[in-house]
Structures are given as structure tokens and as C-alpha cells.
Amino acid sequence: RKENSPYFFNNENYFIRTLLNKDHLILQSQKNKNIIYVSYHSDKDPLTPANFKQQTMQILKILGYDVSLNLIDENKIDGKFIKNLDHGCGIPDKALFRKELPLMLEKLQKRKS
């Protein structure tokens, strides 16, 4: 470990990137619950097991967030939006935003009124 290196990755850098950092999640939930989490996850994801994603979303739900987990199997592959069961399901970013952003904005707008 070369702490003087510009590429040194210290513990603070690691902790901020750890999705299930308990202290970070608690602090985040105290500061702002006005966050919507939408996730699409393949039940055959070779990089991240589906149960890990399910547990992550359950923790976020317990903390009071609006969460939506779309667990993808073979039956949901349509060739346009969901293209495969790899990590990311082959979902194009543009298509994801086109589908989910209006719904998120509508939810956020209702919360303001």
C-alpha cells in the first residue's frame, strides 16, 4: 500500500462505494427518503446473485424507500427492452429511462403536493 500514490484507494473510498454500508445507509435514510429505487435483475445474473439484489432491495424498503425490483427470467425476454439474462439484461439505458423516468417523476410530483 502506497498511501502517497495518487491511485491509493483508502478505506473512506471503499466505504462510500459499498452499497450495504450500514452506517452510510442509516445516514442516507435520515437525510433523504425521497429516493426511488428501481432495479431490473436477471435471475441468472453471472456477476451478482439474485438473492443479493433481493436482500439489498429489502433493506432499502425497511429503511423507508420506495423500491421496485423486477426479477427477470426467460419469459420476460422480449428482444427490445429485455434482451438477455446477462448482467444488465441487455437493457439499453435510453429505453430504461424512457420507461422508468416518467413514472419516477410522477411519484415525486405527487409527494410535493
N, C-alpha and C positions, 0 to 999 in steps of 0.2 A: 504494500500500500504506500503510494507516494502522495502524501497529503498536500504537497505543494504543486502537484501536477494540475494543469487546467482541466484534465479529464477525470480528476478524482471524484468518486461518487460516494459522498459521505452519508451517514445514517439519516440525516434530515431529508436528503434527496430520495433515499429509499422509502422512507415512511410516507412521504407525500404521494408516492406512486403506488402504494399498497392499498388496494381497493377496500380491504376489510380491516383497516387500521381502526381499532375500536375507539381510541381517543379522537381521531380525526372525524369519524362518523358521528360521534356524540356531539362534538363541537359544531359540525356542519348542521346537524339537526336542530341545535339550539339557535343557530344564526338564521337559518332559512329553510323552511319546509315547503316553500313554493317552487319545488323542483319536481318535474315529471320524468320518470324513468320508463323508457320503452325499450324492450330488448327482444330481438329475434335470435333464437339459438337452435342450432341443429342438435337433435338427439343423438347424432353420430359424429359430433364435432371431434376431430382427431387431436385438437390442441387443448380444449377445455371441456371436461366432462359436464354433461347437462346438469347433474346434481349439484355441481359447484355453482352454476348460474342460478339454479332454483334456490339454493341456500342464500346466495347473495341478495336476490330479489326479496326473499322472505325477511331478511334482516332489515333491508331498506323499508319494507312495509311496516315492520314492527316499530321502526323509528318515525313513522308517520308520513312517509312519502307516498305519492301516487305512483304505483308501479304496475307495469303490464309486461308479462313475459309470454312471448309467442314461441312455444316449443315446436320446432319444425321436424316433421317426419316425411317419409317418401310421398305420402298422399297430398302434401301441401306444395310440392314442386309444380309450378305452373309454367316454367320456362321463360317467363317475363319478369316477374318480381322475384320469386324464389327460384334459383336456377340449379342448386345442388345442395348436398348435405355437408359440404366442407365448412371450415371456419368462415363465418360471414355469409354463408348460404348463397354466395354469388349475387347478393342483393346490391344493385347499383345505388350509390349514395343519392343520386338525383331522384330515383324512384322512391327511396326511403323517405327523403324529405318531402316529396310531393304527397306521399300518403300520410305521414305522421304529423308533419308540422302544422297543417291547418287544424287538426284535432287538438294538438297541444295548445295552440294559440286560443282556440275557442274555450278550452278549460281554464286557461289563465285569465281570459277576459271575464268569464263568469265569476271567478274568485274576486275580481276587483269590484264588481257591482254588488 
